[in-house]
Amino acid sequence: MFMLLAILPVLACGCHGSYLISQAAGEVRLLAAARPVEEVRSDPSQPSGRIENLRELAGLLAFAGDVGLDVGDSYRTVADHEGPVTWVVVAVKPGEIELFRWHFPLVGSVPYKGWFREEGAEMEAQEMRRRGFDVAVLPVPAFSTLGWFSDPLMPIQLDAPAGEFAEVVLHELVHRSCYFPGDARLSESVATFLGERLSRLWLATRFGDKGTQLLDLEARLRDRGKLRSFLALARSELKAAHREGTLDETGETARGVIEALRIRLRETSFELVDGDRLADSGWSVPRVLLGHLYGADEELLDRLWGAQGSDPAAFLGMVKAAIGRLDPRAALLVGTTVDFGNDGGLGGVEASEGSPYPGKFPVIR
């Protein structure tokens, strides 16, 4: 499965002092131990896949800058850290369908809390369970400090196939370029959407439409699309049960939804993913709800992408213009000529998190 990415609230001054000290120390350790890309690339002890990805890095970053992403001085170094870079805690009250949100200055409220050390995440999870929450602790292979620091590459990223490596780098650069404080759903949806489309463009430009790198990525994205549809279905089932009053605190209904998800994963023919292994990878309500965020606005963004002529720079400009607006989703739609059909196509677009207009509002044509 494509691991979930997180924005770490390292800069959240004024709250949870011990947490901040721990996070700041983790960031300092990563930066202090990082080695220049050129040094790692010329190290004969490095796996060939890492070296190949590093050889392509300069071209990838140049491409990112050309399409309008803020590259800055990110990815000039490689962290000396094997395995997941962080661990995130996600939580939901039994019988509810909204993730618990932690609140931080600068980044706003987020439905996850990141830790550089797994034991810190597990302690946080234990405390949330003591408070009655259903909790998941998830490993994270990449993160963005939103341009506040020079983000290093992680070895786990460099071990990925060429297409997945490019996509993760582009995803994180989108976060650096356009982040919606307090709206994790829109922030992650935009980063996921652009990461997928820009990585396709990069691979086609670099290796050709029939290059094995692009073909491999397309297969991975098809697998991910299947998983995404199953997560959306599971979330819809949870919402329906909540609406009907059958999503009680005993968790019986929720367990049924999760088991149905696992059965679908086992019975699905994936191209590259092992369905049995994916089904047994620790699914829970918080994990389903968090996973859904990353593609929740895909249909809306796809329509807007088409309205901008599939032009990355034009699309990015439109997205950046919506940052800081009262309701970013409404701002994205104002002035567009997107045709959503006679019935609104999307059935109306869900308002942004924290919007003064809760629920759904009609699409503005």
One Martini backbone bead per residue (centre of mass of N, CA, C, O) as a GRO file, in nm:
protein
  365
    1MET     BB    1   0.099   0.034   0.018
    2PHE     BB    2   0.053   0.360   0.018
    3MET     BB    3   0.185   0.561   0.222
    4LEU     BB    4   0.122   0.787   0.446
    5LEU     BB    5   0.127   1.129   0.469
    6ALA     BB    6   0.289   1.401   0.664
    7ILE     BB    7   0.247   1.680   0.870
    8LEU     BB    8   0.471   1.820   1.086
    9PRO     BB    9   0.428   1.996   1.401
   10VAL     BB   10   0.716   2.140   1.480
   11LEU     BB   11   0.616   2.465   1.506
   12ALA     BB   12   0.414   2.434   1.760
   13CYS     BB   13   0.393   2.676   1.957
   14GLY     BB   14   0.266   2.650   2.299
   15CYS     BB   15   0.241   2.320   2.284
   16HIS     BB   16   0.349   2.062   2.424
   17GLY     BB   17   0.660   2.076   2.513
   18SER     BB   18   0.769   1.780   2.499
   19TYR     BB   19   0.685   1.734   2.210
   20LEU     BB   20   0.852   1.960   2.079
   21ILE     BB   21   1.126   1.866   2.171
   22SER     BB   22   1.114   1.592   2.032
   23GLN     BB   23   1.073   1.700   1.741
   24ALA     BB   24   1.318   1.886   1.724
   25ALA     BB   25   1.524   1.663   1.774
   26GLY     BB   26   1.450   1.492   1.528
   27GLU     BB   27   1.514   1.705   1.313
   28VAL     BB   28   1.808   1.752   1.391
   29ARG     BB   29   1.906   1.465   1.344
   30LEU     BB   30   1.843   1.450   1.045
   31LEU     BB   31   2.012   1.698   0.949
   32ALA     BB   32   2.291   1.622   1.079
   33ALA     BB   33   2.302   1.323   0.922
   34ALA     BB   34   2.313   1.435   0.653
   35ARG     BB   35   2.390   1.383   0.308
   36PRO     BB   36   2.500   1.452   0.024
   37VAL     BB   37   2.398   1.347  -0.273
   38GLU     BB   38   2.677   1.310  -0.410
   39GLU     BB   39   2.793   1.121  -0.194
   40VAL     BB   40   2.583   0.892  -0.215
   41ARG     BB   41   2.604   0.840  -0.525
   42SER     BB   42   2.931   0.762  -0.485
   43ASP     BB   43   2.848   0.518  -0.311
   44PRO     BB   44   2.915   0.174  -0.346
   45SER     BB   45   2.722   0.070  -0.098
   46GLN     BB   46   2.485   0.143  -0.253
   47PRO     BB   47   2.212   0.078  -0.391
   48SER     BB   48   2.120   0.090  -0.718
   49GLY     BB   49   1.840   0.223  -0.686
   50ARG     BB   50   1.934   0.476  -0.539
   51ILE     BB   51   2.133   0.580  -0.748
   52GLU     BB   52   1.929   0.611  -0.979
   53ASN     BB   53   1.744   0.818  -0.839
   54LEU     BB   54   1.972   1.029  -0.796
   55ARG     BB   55   2.030   1.074  -1.101
   56GLU     BB   56   1.721   1.190  -1.145
   57LEU     BB   57   1.679   1.432  -0.950
   58ALA     BB   58   1.758   1.691  -1.102
   59GLY     BB   59   1.544   1.661  -1.324
   60LEU     BB   60   1.298   1.651  -1.137
   61LEU     BB   61   1.338   1.933  -1.003
   62ALA     BB   62   1.330   2.092  -1.265
   63PHE     BB   63   1.046   2.010  -1.342
   64ALA     BB   64   0.906   2.122  -1.092
   65GLY     BB   65   0.985   2.417  -1.146
   66ASP     BB   66   0.856   2.443  -1.433
   67VAL     BB   67   0.546   2.386  -1.311
   68GLY     BB   68   0.557   2.567  -1.015
   69LEU     BB   69   0.725   2.458  -0.795
   70ASP     BB   70   0.864   2.469  -0.471
   71VAL     BB   71   1.189   2.371  -0.415
   72GLY     BB   72   1.436   2.504  -0.331
   73ASP     BB   73   1.645   2.316  -0.082
   74SER     BB   74   1.535   2.051  -0.137
   75TYR     BB   75   1.688   1.747  -0.179
   76ARG     BB   76   2.025   1.771  -0.110
   77THR     BB   77   1.977   1.535   0.093
   78VAL     BB   78   2.053   1.238   0.300
   79ALA     BB   79   1.932   1.048   0.532
   80ASP     BB   80   2.041   0.860   0.826
   81HIS     BB   81   1.753   0.662   0.779
   82GLU     BB   82   1.597   0.379   0.841
   83GLY     BB   83   1.292   0.361   0.752
   84PRO     BB   84   1.069   0.513   0.903
   85VAL     BB   85   1.045   0.851   0.994
   86THR     BB   86   0.748   0.820   1.105
   87TRP     BB   87   0.463   0.847   1.336
   88VAL     BB   88   0.107   0.815   1.337
   89VAL     BB   89  -0.181   0.942   1.502
   90VAL     BB   90  -0.514   0.804   1.501
   91ALA     BB   91  -0.861   0.911   1.588
   92VAL     BB   92  -1.180   0.770   1.718
   93LYS     BB   93  -1.490   0.762   1.819
   94PRO     BB   94  -1.706   0.549   1.902
   95GLY     BB   95  -1.971   0.610   1.666
   96GLU     BB   96  -1.791   0.777   1.480
   97ILE     BB   97  -1.668   0.976   1.162
   98GLU     BB   98  -1.458   1.168   1.308
   99LEU     BB   99  -1.162   1.281   1.346
  100PHE     BB  100  -0.939   1.364   1.548
  101ARG     BB  101  -0.808   1.692   1.647
  102TRP     BB  102  -0.521   1.872   1.619
  103HIS     BB  103  -0.380   2.183   1.747
  104PHE     BB  104  -0.194   2.429   1.549
  105PRO     BB  105   0.008   2.644   1.462
  106LEU     BB  106   0.006   2.729   1.110
  107VAL     BB  107  -0.141   2.433   1.038
  108GLY     BB  108  -0.357   2.379   1.230
  109SER     BB  109  -0.580   2.133   1.193
  110VAL     BB  110  -0.523   1.776   1.253
  111PRO     BB  111  -0.580   1.408   1.196
  112TYR     BB  112  -0.278   1.406   1.323
  113LYS     BB  113   0.021   1.272   1.498
  114GLY     BB  114   0.363   1.317   1.503
  115TRP     BB  115   0.652   1.087   1.527
  116PHE     BB  116   0.987   0.992   1.539
  117ARG     BB  117   0.898   0.789   1.763
  118GLU     BB  118   0.730   0.505   1.825
  119GLU     BB  119   0.700   0.527   2.136
  120GLY     BB  120   0.553   0.799   2.129
  121ALA     BB  121   0.307   0.703   1.969
  122GLU     BB  122   0.221   0.477   2.168
  123MET     BB  123   0.168   0.663   2.409
  124GLU     BB  124  -0.047   0.832   2.272
  125ALA     BB  125  -0.237   0.595   2.212
  126GLN     BB  126  -0.287   0.510   2.504
  127GLU     BB  127  -0.419   0.777   2.590
  128MET     BB  128  -0.654   0.767   2.385
  129ARG     BB  129  -0.770   0.499   2.487
  130ARG     BB  130  -0.826   0.598   2.776
  131ARG     BB  131  -1.040   0.813   2.638
  132GLY     BB  132  -1.202   0.613   2.416
  133PHE     BB  133  -1.038   0.553   2.162
  134ASP     BB  134  -0.984   0.476   1.835
  135VAL     BB  135  -0.660   0.348   1.731
  136ALA     BB  136  -0.380   0.444   1.514
  137VAL     BB  137  -0.052   0.333   1.398
  138LEU     BB  138   0.153   0.491   1.144
  139PRO     BB  139   0.371   0.472   0.895
  140VAL     BB  140   0.626   0.708   0.758
  141PRO     BB  141   0.830   0.796   0.461
  142ALA     BB  142   0.724   1.107   0.461
  143PHE     BB  143   0.780   1.473   0.459
  144SER     BB  144   0.679   1.816   0.546
  145THR     BB  145   0.789   2.165   0.632
  146LEU     BB  146   0.677   2.387   0.428
  147GLY     BB  147   0.978   2.541   0.394
  148TRP     BB  148   1.133   2.574   0.679
  149PHE     BB  149   1.305   2.339   0.565
  150SER     BB  150   1.552   2.112   0.449
  151ASP     BB  151   1.450   1.849   0.304
  152PRO     BB  152   1.519   1.524   0.315
  153LEU     BB  153   1.599   1.232   0.207
  154MET     BB  154   1.487   0.898   0.216
  155PRO     BB  155   1.578   0.577   0.183
  156ILE     BB  156   1.285   0.465   0.144
  157GLN     BB  157   1.243   0.635  -0.111
  158LEU     BB  158   1.494   0.528  -0.281
  159ASP     BB  159   1.371   0.222  -0.288
  160ALA     BB  160   1.185   0.300  -0.492
  161PRO     BB  161   1.050   0.319  -0.765
  162ALA     BB  162   1.071   0.563  -0.991
  163GLY     BB  163   0.771   0.654  -0.985
  164GLU     BB  164   0.730   0.663  -0.675
  165PHE     BB  165   0.957   0.857  -0.616
  166ALA     BB  166   0.850   1.094  -0.783
  167GLU     BB  167   0.576   1.119  -0.641
  168VAL     BB  168   0.672   1.184  -0.354
  169VAL     BB  169   0.831   1.436  -0.420
  170LEU     BB  170   0.594   1.592  -0.550
  171HIS     BB  171   0.399   1.581  -0.316
  172GLU     BB  172   0.583   1.743  -0.116
  173LEU     BB  173   0.610   1.998  -0.302
  174VAL     BB  174   0.316   2.072  -0.287
  175HIS     BB  175   0.313   2.133   0.013
  176ARG     BB  176   0.527   2.360  -0.010
  177SER     BB  177   0.342   2.534  -0.219
  178CYS     BB  178   0.038   2.416  -0.110
  179TYR     BB  179  -0.134   2.502   0.191
  180PHE     BB  180  -0.420   2.421   0.403
  181PRO     BB  181  -0.503   2.539   0.682
  182GLY     BB  182  -0.710   2.299   0.845
  183ASP     BB  183  -0.710   2.120   0.550
  184ALA     BB  184  -0.630   1.805   0.494
  185ARG     BB  185  -0.802   1.711   0.261
  186LEU     BB  186  -0.715   1.921   0.048
  187SER     BB  187  -0.411   1.897   0.075
  188GLU     BB  188  -0.394   1.587   0.008
  189SER     BB  189  -0.551   1.587  -0.256
  190VAL     BB  190  -0.366   1.776  -0.414
  191ALA     BB  191  -0.101   1.617  -0.373
  192THR     BB  192  -0.202   1.355  -0.498
  193PHE     BB  193  -0.297   1.454  -0.770
  194LEU     BB  194  -0.027   1.590  -0.862
  195GLY     BB  195   0.167   1.359  -0.810
  196GLU     BB  196   0.043   1.172  -1.025
  197ARG     BB  197   0.045   1.359  -1.281
  198LEU     BB  198   0.343   1.458  -1.275
  199SER     BB  199   0.479   1.180  -1.284
  200ARG     BB  200   0.375   1.108  -1.559
  201LEU     BB  201   0.504   1.342  -1.713
  202TRP     BB  202   0.796   1.285  -1.638
  203LEU     BB  203   0.821   0.992  -1.746
  204ALA     BB  204   0.739   1.057  -2.038
  205THR     BB  205   0.970   1.261  -2.086
  206ARG     BB  206   1.216   1.075  -1.995
  207PHE     BB  207   1.107   0.760  -2.114
  208GLY     BB  208   0.833   0.750  -2.226
  209ASP     BB  209   0.525   0.599  -2.289
  210LYS     BB  210   0.685   0.294  -2.288
  211GLY     BB  211   0.812   0.299  -2.029
  212THR     BB  212   0.863   0.109  -1.753
  213GLN     BB  213   0.818   0.330  -1.542
  214LEU     BB  214   0.531   0.412  -1.633
  215LEU     BB  215   0.394   0.134  -1.634
  216ASP     BB  216   0.438   0.083  -1.334
  217LEU     BB  217   0.283   0.327  -1.226
  218GLU     BB  218   0.010   0.266  -1.354
  219ALA     BB  219  -0.033   0.004  -1.197
  220ARG     BB  220  -0.024   0.134  -0.915
  221LEU     BB  221  -0.263   0.331  -0.965
  222ARG     BB  222  -0.475   0.116  -1.015
  223ASP     BB  223  -0.453  -0.014  -0.741
  224ARG     BB  224  -0.515   0.244  -0.581
  225GLY     BB  225  -0.795   0.292  -0.700
  226LYS     BB  226  -0.921   0.043  -0.573
  227LEU     BB  227  -0.866   0.115  -0.281
  228ARG     BB  228  -1.010   0.388  -0.283
  229SER     BB  229  -1.293   0.273  -0.341
  230PHE     BB  230  -1.307   0.101  -0.080
  231LEU     BB  231  -1.279   0.336   0.119
  232ALA     BB  232  -1.528   0.491   0.026
  233LEU     BB  233  -1.727   0.265   0.088
  234ALA     BB  234  -1.666   0.235   0.389
  235ARG     BB  235  -1.739   0.524   0.462
  236SER     BB  236  -2.032   0.510   0.362
  237GLU     BB  237  -2.115   0.287   0.560
  238LEU     BB  238  -2.054   0.449   0.816
  239LYS     BB  239  -2.241   0.688   0.754
  240ALA     BB  240  -2.504   0.528   0.737
  241ALA     BB  241  -2.493   0.412   1.024
  242HIS     BB  242  -2.487   0.686   1.165
  243ARG     BB  243  -2.756   0.794   1.048
  244GLU     BB  244  -2.921   0.527   1.162
  245GLY     BB  245  -2.790   0.446   1.456
  246THR     BB  246  -2.577   0.172   1.421
  247LEU     BB  247  -2.308   0.325   1.529
  248ASP     BB  248  -2.195   0.202   1.795
  249GLU     BB  249  -1.982   0.165   2.079
  250THR     BB  250  -1.922  -0.145   2.037
  251GLY     BB  251  -1.829  -0.191   1.713
  252GLU     BB  252  -1.982  -0.399   1.537
  253THR     BB  253  -2.036  -0.246   1.273
  254ALA     BB  254  -1.745  -0.162   1.215
  255ARG     BB  255  -1.632  -0.450   1.196
  256GLY     BB  256  -1.803  -0.522   0.949
  257VAL     BB  257  -1.680  -0.314   0.756
  258ILE     BB  258  -1.386  -0.412   0.778
  259GLU     BB  259  -1.438  -0.703   0.683
  260ALA     BB  260  -1.548  -0.625   0.404
  261LEU     BB  261  -1.287  -0.494   0.310
  262ARG     BB  262  -1.105  -0.746   0.333
  263ILE     BB  263  -1.262  -0.916   0.131
  264ARG     BB  264  -1.225  -0.734  -0.115
  265LEU     BB  265  -0.916  -0.748  -0.118
  266ARG     BB  266  -0.894  -1.057  -0.158
  267GLU     BB  267  -1.092  -1.059  -0.431
  268THR     BB  268  -0.886  -0.884  -0.573
  269SER     BB  269  -0.721  -0.795  -0.877
  270PHE     BB  270  -0.405  -0.722  -0.866
  271GLU     BB  271  -0.100  -0.632  -1.011
  272LEU     BB  272   0.115  -0.571  -0.745
  273VAL     BB  273  -0.064  -0.639  -0.516
  274ASP     BB  274  -0.120  -0.810  -0.217
  275GLY     BB  275  -0.427  -0.876  -0.106
  276ASP     BB  276  -0.378  -1.042   0.153
  277ARG     BB  277  -0.173  -0.851   0.282
  278LEU     BB  278  -0.354  -0.602   0.282
  279ALA     BB  279  -0.590  -0.726   0.451
  280ASP     BB  280  -0.359  -0.785   0.698
  281SER     BB  281  -0.269  -0.455   0.769
  282GLY     BB  282  -0.454  -0.318   0.995
  283TRP     BB  283  -0.754  -0.247   0.998
  284SER     BB  284  -0.946   0.059   1.059
  285VAL     BB  285  -1.130   0.328   1.107
  286PRO     BB  286  -0.902   0.545   1.115
  287ARG     BB  287  -0.760   0.443   0.858
  288VAL     BB  288  -0.992   0.482   0.661
  289LEU     BB  289  -1.041   0.787   0.710
  290LEU     BB  290  -0.756   0.879   0.632
  291GLY     BB  291  -0.727   0.746   0.351
  292HIS     BB  292  -0.966   0.902   0.218
  293LEU     BB  293  -0.844   1.195   0.209
  294TYR     BB  294  -0.638   1.154  -0.045
  295GLY     BB  295  -0.919   1.123  -0.253
  296ALA     BB  296  -1.182   1.299  -0.191
  297ASP     BB  297  -1.119   1.539  -0.435
  298GLU     BB  298  -1.070   1.414  -0.721
  299GLU     BB  299  -1.312   1.491  -0.900
  300LEU     BB  300  -1.291   1.792  -0.872
  301LEU     BB  301  -0.990   1.819  -0.968
  302ASP     BB  302  -1.030   1.691  -1.247
  303ARG     BB  303  -1.218   1.908  -1.357
  304LEU     BB  304  -1.023   2.149  -1.311
  305TRP     BB  305  -0.796   2.041  -1.484
  306GLY     BB  306  -0.957   2.047  -1.748
  307ALA     BB  307  -1.028   2.357  -1.733
  308GLN     BB  308  -0.692   2.404  -1.755
  309GLY     BB  309  -0.581   2.207  -1.982
  310SER     BB  310  -0.369   2.036  -1.821
  311ASP     BB  311  -0.215   2.276  -1.669
  312PRO     BB  312  -0.005   2.298  -1.413
  313ALA     BB  313   0.035   2.605  -1.374
  314ALA     BB  314  -0.266   2.683  -1.380
  315PHE     BB  315  -0.356   2.500  -1.150
  316LEU     BB  316  -0.167   2.613  -0.932
  317GLY     BB  317  -0.270   2.903  -0.944
  318MET     BB  318  -0.557   2.834  -0.854
  319VAL     BB  319  -0.485   2.705  -0.583
  320LYS     BB  320  -0.324   2.942  -0.456
  321ALA     BB  321  -0.569   3.147  -0.468
  322ALA     BB  322  -0.732   2.975  -0.234
  323ILE     BB  323  -0.550   3.055  -0.024
  324GLY     BB  324  -0.712   3.201   0.259
  325ARG     BB  325  -0.987   3.147   0.213
  326LEU     BB  326  -1.282   3.090   0.357
  327ASP     BB  327  -1.350   2.885   0.098
  328PRO     BB  328  -1.161   2.704  -0.108
  329ARG     BB  329  -1.367   2.546  -0.280
  330ALA     BB  330  -1.528   2.788  -0.372
  331ALA     BB  331  -1.285   2.936  -0.499
  332LEU     BB  332  -1.224   2.717  -0.717
  333LEU     BB  333  -1.515   2.756  -0.865
  334VAL     BB  334  -1.492   3.038  -0.921
  335GLY     BB  335  -1.513   3.109  -1.269
  336THR     BB  336  -1.581   2.850  -1.382
  337THR     BB  337  -1.667   2.605  -1.665
  338VAL     BB  338  -1.768   2.366  -1.524
  339ASP     BB  339  -1.932   2.058  -1.602
  340PHE     BB  340  -2.170   1.885  -1.375
  341GLY     BB  341  -2.438   1.885  -1.474
  342ASN     BB  342  -2.775   1.898  -1.401
  343ASP     BB  343  -2.714   1.770  -1.090
  344GLY     BB  344  -2.398   1.861  -1.031
  345GLY     BB  345  -2.258   1.566  -1.039
  346LEU     BB  346  -2.147   1.578  -0.719
  347GLY     BB  347  -2.388   1.676  -0.540
  348GLY     BB  348  -2.207   1.861  -0.453
  349VAL     BB  349  -1.973   2.030  -0.244
  350GLU     BB  350  -1.783   1.998   0.008
  351ALA     BB  351  -1.697   2.171   0.254
  352SER     BB  352  -1.466   2.306   0.416
  353GLU     BB  353  -1.281   2.294   0.676
  354GLY     BB  354  -1.430   2.541   0.874
  355SER     BB  355  -1.669   2.629   0.741
  356PRO     BB  356  -1.953   2.847   0.744
  357TYR     BB  357  -2.059   2.613   0.529
  358PRO     BB  358  -2.206   2.351   0.596
  359GLY     BB  359  -2.172   2.074   0.414
  360LYS     BB  360  -2.335   2.160   0.118
  361PHE     BB  361  -2.280   2.313  -0.201
  362PRO     BB  362  -2.337   2.445  -0.483
  363VAL     BB  363  -2.231   2.457  -0.786
  364ILE     BB  364  -2.033   2.689  -0.953
  365ARG     BB  365  -2.063   2.812  -1.295
   0.00000   0.00000   0.00000
